[in-house]
């Protein structure tokens, strides 16, 4: 989640920072091989966290239980854009 920025002119930046306003965590939640279809958006669960939540924790990585605890209930693909606003 935190990384150094990069540009063609200056290369890598020195500071490790968060580079997005929101972070989307996704889980393909198929419970069996017959249900697995990575191209079907209804099989995915999404959690959206603002950068302020992550920065407040100083998080450089999060487990799925931590994401669920911070973000609450997952959103479906149809509601993802709204959740990111």
Secondary structure, DSSP 8 states (H G I E B T S, - for coil): -EEEEEETTTEEEEEEEE--SEEEEEEE--SSGGG--TT-GGGEEEEEEEHHHHHHHT-S---HHHHHHHH-S-B-GGGHHHHH-
